[in-house]
Amino acid sequence: MALKGRQNYIDADKMYKSVKSQANKLDDLNKTRNIGLAIAAGVYAYNLFDAIFLTSTSVESKKAEKKSPVTVSSAMVDRSPGIVISKRF
């Protein structure tokens, strides 16, 4: 751990602690990423389960569409494609 010309224990210990601290930060980031991926996969799996097993027919989704006063449509805004979201009260 000590560099050439600086072979004392204090410098080597400081560098070791610095490297160890950086490694711990990277491990924490990796754990956070893995937890986020697991949550996203869980939400996706529940969504699939809900869509396949908990919705008995497509009539239920058509009823939900009729109750929802929100409409989404595409439109050209300043010569660029855009989305228009509108809601009736």
Order of alpha helices (4+ residues) and beta strands (2+ residues): alpha-alpha-beta-beta
